């Protein structure tokens, strides 16, 4: 017999990373739709390069280490640090579209968590989350992961996976690509995530960076794109 392993944190993490989480992530493409419209992303290899570069040079180098720091701050009761990191993330959103996305998804997740007994019934967590004025999505997500005692490496891996999965689904609709292409993309991206998690957990704040001007341009141009499948 194997020793008992606590499975509940893993199951809670699967719930957080599920496409069924009702926060509207599927309605956003984060500039990918404009990249398709402009011809930058026209085939599977282009989608792999676009999504892979954003994963490595933006999400894993800024959002992931920030999320890791928020997990630690929530767990230690350092709510002031949580708020500071939340403000930093909001300030890092380079376009109105990206800012609106994280605030809408953050609001939706806060509303869900505060009505979900699995979170709201845990002593103190509901009040701590509601004390934030403008919670971004990573802030609300990290609150749930910390409250449910999800290990930091697993939380970051699931967060990066959920982001990559959403981008791949956007590519399937916008390029468009077939389901097999989507699975090839996810397999490729998944191979990169463990190393990126390790990097994010060790990266000091002075080296965090989301310098991806191509994303900022794509997102800003998507805001006025004539026809759109995804929200702006």
C-alpha positions as CSV (number, residue, x, y, z in Angstrom):
1,X,0.0,0.0,0.0
2,X,1.2,3.5,-0.8
3,X,1.2,6.1,2.0
4,X,-1.8,8.4,1.9
5,X,-1.3,11.4,-0.3
6,X,-3.5,14.5,0.2
7,X,-5.4,14.7,-3.1
8,X,-7.8,17.5,-2.2
9,X,-5.3,20.3,-3.0
10,X,-4.6,18.7,-6.4
11,X,-8.3,18.5,-7.1
12,X,-8.8,22.1,-6.1
13,X,-6.0,23.0,-8.4
14,X,-7.6,21.1,-11.3
15,X,-10.7,23.1,-10.7
16,X,-8.8,26.4,-10.8
17,X,-7.0,25.5,-14.0
18,X,-10.1,24.1,-15.8
19,X,-11.5,25.8,-18.9
20,X,-14.8,25.5,-17.1
21,X,-13.8,28.1,-14.5
22,X,-16.4,30.8,-15.2
23,X,-14.2,33.8,-15.5
24,X,-14.5,34.4,-19.3
25,X,-10.8,33.6,-20.2
26,X,-12.0,31.9,-23.4
27,X,-13.3,35.3,-24.7
28,X,-9.8,36.9,-24.9
29,X,-7.0,36.3,-27.3
30,X,-4.4,38.7,-25.9
31,X,-3.5,40.1,-29.3
32,X,-3.4,36.7,-31.1
33,X,-6.4,37.5,-33.1
34,X,-4.8,40.7,-34.6
35,X,-1.6,38.6,-35.2
36,X,-3.8,36.3,-37.3
37,X,-5.5,39.2,-39.1
38,X,-2.2,40.8,-40.0
39,X,-0.7,37.6,-41.3
40,X,2.0,37.2,-38.6
41,X,0.3,34.0,-37.5
42,X,-1.0,32.0,-40.5
43,X,-0.1,28.3,-39.7
44,X,0.7,25.9,-36.9
45,X,4.4,26.8,-36.8
46,X,3.6,30.5,-36.5
47,X,1.2,29.9,-33.6
48,X,3.8,27.8,-31.9
49,X,6.3,30.6,-32.2
50,X,3.9,33.3,-31.1
51,X,2.5,31.5,-28.1
52,X,5.8,30.0,-27.1
53,X,7.6,33.3,-27.1
54,X,4.9,35.0,-25.0
55,X,5.0,32.1,-22.6
56,X,8.7,32.3,-22.1
57,X,9.5,36.0,-22.4
58,X,6.4,37.5,-20.7
59,X,4.1,35.2,-18.7
60,X,6.9,33.1,-17.2
61,X,9.2,36.1,-16.5
62,X,6.7,38.4,-14.9
63,X,3.3,37.0,-14.2
64,X,4.6,33.6,-12.9
65,X,7.2,35.0,-10.4
66,X,4.7,37.6,-9.3
67,X,2.1,34.9,-8.7
68,X,4.7,32.9,-6.7
69,X,5.4,35.9,-4.5
70,X,1.6,36.5,-4.0
71,X,1.2,32.8,-3.0
72,X,3.9,33.3,-0.3
73,X,2.4,36.6,0.8
74,X,-1.1,35.2,1.1
75,X,0.2,32.2,3.1
76,X,2.2,34.4,5.5
77,X,-0.6,36.9,6.1
78,X,1.2,39.7,4.3
79,X,-1.8,41.3,2.8
80,X,0.0,44.6,2.2
81,X,2.5,42.8,0.0
82,X,-0.3,41.1,-1.9
83,X,-1.8,44.6,-2.6
84,X,1.5,46.0,-3.7
85,X,2.0,43.1,-6.1
86,X,-1.5,43.5,-7.3
87,X,-0.9,47.2,-8.1
88,X,2.3,46.3,-9.9
89,X,0.6,43.8,-12.1
90,X,-2.2,46.2,-13.0
91,X,0.4,48.9,-13.8
92,X,2.1,46.4,-16.1
93,X,-0.9,46.0,-18.4
94,X,0.2,48.0,-21.5
95,X,-3.1,48.4,-23.2
96,X,-6.7,49.2,-22.3
97,X,-7.6,45.7,-23.5
98,X,-5.2,43.9,-21.3
99,X,-6.1,46.0,-18.3
100,X,-9.8,45.4,-18.8
101,X,-9.2,41.6,-19.2
102,X,-7.4,41.1,-15.9
103,X,-9.9,43.3,-14.0
104,X,-12.9,41.5,-15.5
105,X,-11.5,38.1,-14.9
106,X,-10.3,39.1,-11.4
107,X,-13.8,40.4,-10.5
108,X,-15.4,37.3,-11.8
109,X,-13.1,35.0,-9.8
110,X,-13.6,37.0,-6.6
111,X,-17.3,36.8,-7.0
112,X,-17.1,33.1,-7.6
113,X,-14.8,32.4,-4.6
114,X,-16.8,34.5,-2.2
115,X,-19.9,32.5,-3.0
116,X,-18.1,29.1,-3.0
117,X,-18.2,27.4,0.4
118,X,-14.9,25.6,-0.4
119,X,-13.2,29.0,-0.2
120,X,-15.5,31.4,1.7
121,X,-16.0,29.0,4.6
122,X,-12.2,29.0,5.3
123,X,-11.6,31.3,8.3
124,X,-10.6,34.8,7.2
125,X,-10.1,34.2,3.5
126,X,-13.3,35.8,2.2
127,X,-12.6,39.1,4.1
128,X,-9.0,39.2,3.0
129,X,-9.9,38.9,-0.6
130,X,-12.7,41.4,-0.5
131,X,-10.4,44.0,1.2
132,X,-8.7,44.5,-2.2
133,X,-10.1,47.4,-4.2
134,X,-9.2,46.3,-7.7
135,X,-8.1,42.6,-7.6
136,X,-6.4,41.4,-10.8
137,X,-6.9,37.8,-12.0
138,X,-3.5,36.5,-10.7
139,X,-4.2,38.0,-7.3
140,X,-7.6,36.3,-6.9
141,X,-6.2,33.0,-8.4
142,X,-3.3,33.0,-6.0
143,X,-5.6,33.6,-3.1
144,X,-7.6,30.4,-3.9
145,X,-4.4,28.4,-4.5
146,X,-2.9,29.6,-1.1
147,X,-6.2,29.0,0.8
148,X,-6.4,25.5,-0.6
149,X,-2.7,24.8,0.3
150,X,-1.6,24.1,-3.2
151,X,2.3,23.7,-3.5
152,X,3.8,26.7,-5.3
153,X,5.5,24.7,-8.1
154,X,2.2,22.9,-8.9
155,X,0.3,26.1,-8.8
156,X,2.6,27.8,-11.2
157,X,2.6,24.9,-13.6
158,X,-1.2,24.8,-13.6
159,X,-1.4,28.6,-14.1
160,X,1.0,28.5,-17.1
161,X,-0.8,25.5,-18.5
162,X,-4.1,27.2,-18.3
163,X,-2.8,30.3,-20.0
164,X,-1.2,28.2,-22.8
165,X,-4.3,26.1,-23.3
166,X,-6.4,29.3,-23.6
167,X,-4.0,30.7,-26.2
168,X,-4.1,27.4,-28.2
169,X,-7.9,27.4,-28.2
170,X,-7.8,30.9,-29.5
171,X,-5.5,29.9,-32.3
172,X,-7.7,26.9,-33.2
173,X,-10.6,29.3,-33.7
174,X,-8.8,32.3,-35.3
175,X,-6.2,30.8,-37.6
176,X,-8.0,28.3,-37.8
177,X,-6.2,25.0,-36.8
178,X,-7.4,21.5,-36.3
179,X,-7.7,19.6,-33.1
180,X,-4.6,17.5,-33.7
181,X,-2.6,20.7,-34.3
182,X,-3.9,22.0,-31.0
183,X,-2.7,18.9,-29.2
184,X,0.7,19.1,-30.8
185,X,1.0,22.7,-29.7
186,X,0.0,21.8,-26.1
187,X,2.5,18.9,-26.0
188,X,5.3,21.3,-27.2
189,X,4.3,24.0,-24.7
190,X,3.9,21.6,-21.9
191,X,7.4,20.3,-22.3
192,X,8.7,23.9,-21.6
193,X,6.6,24.6,-18.5
194,X,8.6,22.6,-15.8
195,X,11.8,24.6,-16.6
196,X,9.9,27.8,-16.7
197,X,8.3,27.1,-13.3
198,X,11.8,26.5,-11.8
199,X,13.0,29.7,-13.3
200,X,10.0,31.7,-12.0
201,X,10.4,30.4,-8.4
202,X,14.1,31.5,-8.3
203,X,13.8,34.8,-10.3
204,X,14.4,37.9,-8.1
205,X,12.0,40.7,-8.5
206,X,14.7,43.0,-9.9
207,X,14.9,40.7,-12.9
208,X,11.1,40.3,-13.6
209,X,10.3,41.5,-17.1
210,X,7.3,41.5,-19.5
211,X,9.0,43.5,-22.2
212,X,7.1,42.2,-25.3
213,X,6.4,45.2,-27.5
214,X,4.9,42.9,-30.2
215,X,2.2,41.9,-27.8
216,X,1.5,45.5,-26.8
217,X,1.2,46.5,-30.5
218,X,-1.0,43.5,-31.3
219,X,-3.3,44.1,-28.3
220,X,-3.7,47.9,-29.0
221,X,-4.5,47.2,-32.7
222,X,-6.9,44.5,-31.8
223,X,-8.9,47.1,-29.8
224,X,-10.0,48.7,-33.1
225,X,-9.9,45.7,-35.4
226,X,-12.9,45.8,-37.7
227,X,-14.1,42.2,-37.2
228,X,-13.4,40.3,-34.0
229,X,-14.2,36.9,-32.5
230,X,-12.6,37.9,-29.2
231,X,-13.3,40.6,-26.7
232,X,-11.4,43.9,-26.7
